[in-house]
Amino acid sequence: MRTGGSIRTRLMWAAAGVLLVFLVSAGWVVQRAHTDSVQAQHFAQLQSTVYLLMAQAELDPDGRLQMPMTLTEPRLSLPRSGLYATITGTGLGLTWQSRSALDLQLPHTAAPPLGQWLFTTQDSGVSAAGVAPARALLSASLAVQWAVGSQRVPLVFTAFEDRQTLEDELHTFGRTLWSWLTGTGVVLLVIQTLLLRWAFRPLGQMAQEVQRVEHGQQSQLTGNYPQELAGLARNLNLLIDQQRQRQSRYRQALDDLAHSLKTPLAALRATLNDPSRLSSCVAEQVDRMDDIVVRQLSRAGASGHSAFAPAIKLAPVVQRLHATLDKVHADRHLYWTLDCPETLEWRMDAGDAFEMLGNLMDNAAKWARQHVVVTLQIDPQQALSIQLHDDGPGFADPTIAGQRRVRQDEQVPGYGIGLAVVKELVDSYGGSLKVCRSTLGGAQVHVLLPDTPRS
């Protein structure tokens, strides 16, 4: 039989895949949120720069822009500091440019609607000497109307910042984030591997025990397993016990068969010197041996308890056996009392039910004088109770009832193994068999089968 690989390996790969997808998704979401947050922060700083420009800007009476030599933001005075600013008049072109943008040709930004902000990312031009590389710039622009007396002068304040500053910050954060996530993923994988190894330890223990049972080193599973495996271990033990009982039953049946055939064989041997009786003796003993073989094979084929047997209705079994035995003993005119609810069900093999009840009812019919009572019911402990009463002579010695090859009366037809068969079947179901004196004056046989057989 081909195996489908290790469950532990499958779970480890599945857990690793889920963990990888989770960490990558979480990292992407965190990085995206951080990017948006940092970019918003940089735009907010550009807004602050614009407000500083507006606070220091002045217009003379002729409407010309006047800016101080020293600005509040020192980076605007430092060449190529990464922070630049321009002030333009709407439709008038460049009016003012910060010293930090010396030798740089800053891009022209479209004028936003009056009183509204415009945030963009754009490429800068090159320096006047043509050697400055193009760079990405963040920009924030605000269009206002500056009042000078009765005049309204439209101005656009724009602050620029090298995007490289933002990129460096994002790169540093991303490198730190993915380093930590990678380390966390490795630690979690190690922890998951250890947890899976610990969780699967009972399965490995069970597999080792099953292997030892196969090699004959132990008789059954004895480990203390978790709740999820306890039922499996119990059912495996039941199957092991059932198999051993079946093998034992086969050996006993062969032993009994050999023992039972001794008598008819001895009878045949005794008539070899008497030709006049040989024919009738052979026919009689052959019939007897055929009956012995059929009975012993039926006994050997009894299933015994099965943990997976379906529930069967017992009333039809009792009725069919009664109809058969009533015909067999028709000349004795036996009176039968059958007490078995039509709805009574029990988990057992149908062949075992016929074998057990058939032997009990046949034994009672053989010994009864006139009356046989058969009662099946569920007792208060939820066990199946089977009771048979007869008005016969009863057991001479109840202590030997059910013992192998012990017969109570050699004059009654049969081979003395009926109750032994019942006793072995009852034992296989974890039940008990008791015999005593019946209220009818004869024998009482009481069989009790528990709902949960002993393993």
Secondary structure, 3 states (H helix, E strand, C coil): CCCCCCHHHHHHHHHHHHHHHHHHHHHHHHHHHHHHHHHHHHHHHHHHHHHHHHHHCEECCCCCEECCCCCCCHHHHCCCCCEEEEEEECCCEEEEECHHHCCECCCCCCCCCECCEEEEEEECCCECCCCCCCCEEEEEEEEEEEEECCEEEEEEEEEEEEHHHHHHHHHHHHHHHHHHHHHHHHHHHHHHHHHHHHHCHHHHHHHHHHHHHHCCCCCCCCCCCCHHHHHHHHHHHHHHHHHHHHHHHHHHHHHHHHHHHHHHHHHHHHCCCCHHHHHHHHHHHHHHHHHHHHHHHHHHCCCCCCCCCCEEECHHHHHHHHHHHHHHCHHHCCEEEEECCCCCEEECCHHHHHHHHHHHHHHHHHHCCCEEEEEEEECCCCCEEEEEEECCCCCCCHHHCCCCCCCCCCCCCCCCCHHHHHHHHHHHCCCEEEEEECCCCCEEEEEEECCCCCC
